[in-house]
Amino acid sequence: MRDSTSRREFMKALGLSTVAIGWPATARAQAPATIPGFEETKPATDPTQGWQPVSDRKVRVGIVGYGVCQFGAQFSLQDHPNVEVAAVSDLIPDRCEALAKACRCEKTYPSLEELVKDDTIEAVFLATDAPSHARHCIEVLEHGKHVACAVPAVWGSLEDAERLFAAVKRSGLNYMMFETSSYRPDCWAMRQVYAAGGFGRLVFTEGEYYHFHSGQIGSYKNWRVGSVPLWYPTHATAYYVGVTDKPFTSVSCTGFMGDIETYQPGANRYDNRFTDEIALFETAEGGVARMLMCKSIHGLVSETGRVFGEKGRMEGTKYQGAMQQLPNIQRPPLPPGVNPGGHGGSHGNLGHEFVMSILEERKPLVDIATALNLTVCGIVAHQSALRDGERLKVPQYQYWA
């Protein structure tokens, strides 16, 4: 990999104690004990009810990344009956050891670059820093392994989106982005109703991602500090793309400059002053979608959306419209031992879907085209905000099979 050496040199130069913390002292003191959104959801019914195994084969999975969010162990892959966690990795030794313990795995590697050389591993889940997602996914694919990745698919780069799309298509392997809103109960229900024709064409949709925090959440090389809001859009954009499997076609966006310290001039690597971005998208159906990511609204942490169609509308899991008999809107059953987890009980469902896509030799729910349609629109939206809301075309991706 191009910069694996520089990453190790960075670690040595700063010292493990500094890097393991990874954000300013003032933010460390204010960092929440539990990051909002990660609270585990207790399902109303038994999530295993109706589950039937399809295979007794175990997929050998490698897991990379155990940062502040500890995402590497959040998706219950280590608990899945069809998974053997074959190896884990984190650049920071203490975190690597903790990830191995959480996943009940004995084999560790000091870096992703070393882990992907293990020919016994057939799939890798990446919980690494967002700016590295595209590069890391391509590295995994080029070593002949299926890959799943935390959001977003790419970080602010349309060129990386093209490279990642080409790499997945060239490989013939599975790529999945773990977009949590896709398996939230409301978004999942909307998807089923839409597929059954209960909305008709969507006239107007809204997706809202609010994430206020009094202190900056820690991150590798401080990538979160001052980050562009709609470079991390997928918890909102899922309420159109994740419902319809269709893309946006154009966007006009406005940015808001809040009073958060890390968004002042010269305070972040992105030269970004927008704490909030609100975008109006034109959809592939000719409708309109209002999607936002806001950080400055005090105390508000929420991921939600609403859909309004020609034949019906939906907020939460309550449908109002012309359809008399609703389809099954319950999420698929999970294997015993797999925890639904946080983000509305989506975590276990995402891990399970990735495993099943490999066992059943099919594309996963959030495939590469869907992942990029969820992500790239936010990159273009930010460009629009920098141009005082100029309407810009959004690249569209379509799965080839």
Residue pairs with C-beta under 8 A, 6 or more apart in sequence:
1 112
1 113
1 135
1 139
2 135
4 111
4 113
7 91
7 111
8 91
8 111
10 19
10 221
11 19
11 91
11 92
16 92
16 93
16 94
19 91
19 92
19 220
20 92
20 94
20 95
21 28
21 218
22 67
22 68
22 218
22 219
22 220
22 221
22 222
23 31
23 216
23 217
23 218
23 219
23 222
23 224
23 225
24 216
24 222
24 225
26 215
27 215
27 216
27 217
27 218
28 215
28 218
29 215
30 213
30 214
30 215
31 68
31 215
31 216
31 217
31 218
32 213
32 215
35 68
35 69
35 217
36 211
36 213
36 301
37 180
37 211
37 301
37 303
37 342
37 343
38 69
38 74
38 342
38 343
39 342
40 339
40 340
40 341
40 342
40 345
41 340
41 341
41 342
41 344
41 345
43 340
43 345
45 330
47 331
47 333
47 334
47 338
47 340
47 345
47 348
48 333
48 334
48 335
48 336
48 338
49 333
50 333
51 333
51 334
51 335
51 336
53 81
53 82
53 335
54 356
54 359
54 360
55 82
55 359
56 82
57 82
57 359
58 81
58 82
58 83
58 84
59 82
59 83
59 84
59 122
59 123
59 355
59 358
59 359
60 84
60 86
60 120
60 121
60 122
60 123
61 77
61 83
61 84
61 85
61 86
61 121
61 122
61 123
61 124
61 125
62 85
62 86
62 87
62 88
62 89
62 109
62 115
62 116
62 118
62 121
62 123
62 124
62 125
62 145
63 72
63 73
63 77
63 78
63 85
63 87
63 88
63 89
63 99
63 103
63 105
63 124
63 125
63 127
64 72
64 88
64 89
64 90
64 112
64 115
64 124
64 125
64 126
64 127
64 128
64 136
65 71
65 72
65 89
65 90
65 99
65 126
65 127
65 128
65 129
65 150
66 72
66 73
66 88
66 90
66 95
66 96
66 98
66 99
66 102
66 127
67 90
67 95
67 127
67 128
67 129
67 218
67 219
67 220
68 217
68 218
68 219
69 127
69 217
70 98
70 99
70 102
71 127
71 150
72 88
72 90
72 99
72 102
72 103
72 125
72 127
73 99
73 102
73 103
74 127
74 341
74 342
74 347
75 125
75 178
75 341
75 347
75 348
75 350
75 351
76 337
76 338
76 339
76 341
76 347
76 348
76 351
76 352
77 83
77 85
77 103
77 125
77 351
77 354
77 355
78 85
78 102
78 103
78 104
78 105
79 337
79 338
79 339
80 335
80 337
80 338
80 351
80 352
80 355
81 335
81 336
81 337
82 335
82 355
82 359
83 355
85 103
85 104
85 105
86 105
86 107
86 118
86 120
86 121
87 105
87 107
87 108
87 109
87 115
87 118
87 121
88 96
88 99
88 100
88 103
88 105
88 107
88 108
88 109
88 115
89 96
89 99
89 108
89 109
89 110
89 111
89 112
89 114
89 115
90 96
90 99
91 110
91 111
91 220
93 110
96 108
96 110
97 108
99 105
99 108
100 106
100 107
100 108
109 115
109 118
112 124
112 126
112 128
112 136
112 139
112 140
113 139
115 121
115 124
116 124
116 139
116 140
116 143
116 145
117 143
121 145
122 145
122 146
122 358
123 145
123 146
123 147
123 148
123 174
123 354
123 358
124 140
124 145
124 146
124 147
124 148
125 147
125 148
125 149
125 178
125 351
125 354
126 133
126 136
126 137
126 140
126 147
126 148
126 149
126 150
127 150
128 136
128 150
128 220
129 219
129 220
129 221
129 223
130 150
130 151
130 152
130 155
130 223
130 231
130 232
131 155
131 156
131 221
131 223
132 155
133 149
133 150
133 152
133 153
133 154
133 155
134 153
134 154
134 155
134 157
134 160
134 161
134 163
134 164
135 160
136 149
137 147
137 149
137 153
137 164
137 167
137 168
137 175
138 163
138 164
138 167
140 147
141 147
141 167
141 168
141 170
141 171
141 173
141 175
142 167
142 171
144 171
144 173
145 173
146 173
146 174
146 175
146 354
146 358
147 173
147 174
147 175
147 176
148 175
148 176
148 177
148 178
148 350
148 354
148 364
149 175
149 176
149 177
149 178
150 177
150 178
151 177
151 178
151 179
151 180
151 232
151 234
151 235
151 374
151 375
152 177
152 231
152 232
152 233
152 234
152 374
152 375
152 378
153 161
153 164
153 177
153 368
153 371
153 372
153 374
153 375
153 376
154 160
154 161
154 164
154 372
154 375
154 376
154 379
155 223
155 231
156 228
156 231
156 270
156 379
156 382
157 379
158 376
158 379
158 380
158 395
161 372
161 375
161 376
161 379
161 395
161 397
164 175
164 368
164 372
165 368
165 369
165 372
165 397
168 175
168 368
169 368
169 400
174 354
174 357
174 358
174 363
174 364
174 367
175 364
175 367
175 368
175 371
176 350
176 353
176 354
176 357
176 364
176 365
176 366
176 367
176 371
177 234
177 366
177 370
177 371
177 374
177 375
178 350
178 351
178 354
178 366
179 234
179 235
179 238
179 242
179 350
179 366
179 371
179 374
180 235
180 303
180 342
180 343
180 344
180 346
180 347
180 350
181 187
181 207
181 234
181 235
181 236
181 238
181 239
181 242
181 303
181 305
181 343
181 344
181 346
182 188
182 191
182 238
182 242
182 346
182 350
182 365
182 366
183 331
183 344
183 345
183 346
183 349
183 350
183 353
184 303
184 343
184 344
184 345
184 346
185 317
185 331
185 344
185 345
186 304
186 305
186 314
186 315
186 316
186 317
187 238
187 239
187 242
187 243
187 305
188 329
188 331
189 314
189 317
189 319
189 329
190 239
190 243
190 305
190 307
190 314
191 242
191 243
192 327
192 328
192 329
193 199
193 312
193 314
193 319
193 323
193 326
193 327
193 329
194 202
194 243
194 244
194 307
194 309
195 327
196 323
196 326
196 327
197 311
197 323
198 309
198 311
198 312
198 319
198 321
198 322
198 323
198 326
198 327
199 307
199 308
199 309
199 310
199 311
199 312
199 313
199 314
199 321
200 309
200 310
200 311
200 312
201 285
201 286
201 287
201 309
201 310
202 240
202 243
202 244
202 283
202 285
202 287
202 307
202 308
202 309
203 287
203 288
203 308
203 309
203 310
204 287
204 288
204 289
204 290
204 307
204 308
205 239
205 240
205 243
205 283
205 287
205 288
205 289
205 290
205 305
205 306
205 307
205 308
206 239
206 289
206 290
206 291
206 305
206 306
206 307
207 235
207 236
207 237
207 238
207 239
207 240
207 289
207 290
207 291
207 292
207 304
207 305
208 236
208 291
208 292
208 294
208 302
208 303
208 304
208 305
209 232
209 233
209 235
209 236
209 292
209 293
209 294
209 302
209 303
210 293
210 294
210 295
210 297
210 300
210 301
210 302
210 303
211 293
211 294
211 295
211 301
212 294
212 295
212 296
212 297
212 298
212 299
212 300
212 301
213 295
213 301
216 222
216 224
216 225
216 262
217 224
218 224
219 225
222 269
225 262
225 267
225 268
225 269
226 262
226 263
226 267
226 268
226 269
226 270
226 272
227 268
227 270
227 272
228 270
228 272
228 274
228 277
228 382
229 255
229 274
229 275
229 276
229 277
229 292
229 293
229 294
229 295
229 382
230 253
230 277
230 279
230 291
230 293
230 378
230 379
230 381
230 382
230 385
231 378
231 379
231 382
232 293
232 378
233 291
233 293
233 374
233 375
233 377
233 378
233 381
234 374
234 375
234 378
235 293
235 303
236 291
236 292
236 293
236 303
236 305
237 248
237 289
237 291
237 373
237 374
237 375
237 377
237 378
238 305
238 374
239 289
239 291
239 304
239 305
239 306
239 307
240 246
240 248
240 281
240 283
240 289
240 291
240 305
240 307
241 247
241 248
241 370
241 373
241 374
241 377
242 366
242 370
242 374
243 307
244 283
244 284
244 285
245 370
246 283
246 284
246 285
246 373
247 283
247 284
247 373
247 377
247 394
247 396
247 397
248 281
248 282
248 283
248 284
248 289
248 373
248 377
248 394
248 396
249 281
249 282
249 283
249 284
249 393
249 394
249 396
250 281
250 282
250 391
250 392
250 393
250 394
251 279
251 280
251 281
251 282
251 377
251 380
251 381
251 384
251 391
251 392
251 394
252 279
252 280
252 384
252 389
252 390
252 391
252 392
253 277
253 278
253 279
253 280
253 381
253 382
253 384
253 385
253 389
254 277
254 278
254 279
254 385
254 389
255 273
255 274
255 276
255 277
255 382
255 385
255 386
256 274
256 275
256 276
256 277
256 278
256 294
256 296
257 263
257 273
257 274
257 275
258 275
258 276
258 295
258 296
259 296
260 275
260 295
260 296
261 267
262 268
263 272
263 273
263 274
263 275
264 273
265 273
274 382
274 385
275 294
275 295
275 296
276 292
276 293
276 294
276 295
276 296
276 297
277 292
277 293
277 294
277 378
277 381
277 382
277 385
278 290
278 291
278 292
278 294
279 290
279 291
279 292
279 377
279 378
279 381
279 384
279 385
280 288
280 289
280 290
281 288
281 289
281 290
281 291
281 377
281 381
281 394
282 288
282 289
283 289
284 396
291 377
291 378
291 381
293 378
294 300
303 343
303 344
306 313
306 314
306 315
307 313
307 314
309 321
311 321
311 322
311 323
312 319
312 320
312 321
312 322
312 323
313 319
313 320
313 321
314 320
314 321
317 329
319 326
331 345
331 349
332 349
332 352
334 340
334 348
334 349
334 352
335 352
338 348
338 351
338 352
339 347
339 348
340 346
340 347
340 348
340 349
341 347
341 348
350 366
353 364
353 365
353 366
354 364
357 363
357 364
357 365
363 399
363 401
366 374
367 399
368 397
368 399
369 397
369 398
369 399
370 397
370 399
372 395
372 397
373 396
373 397
376 394
376 395
376 397
377 394
380 392
380 393
380 394
380 395
383 392
384 390
384 391
384 392
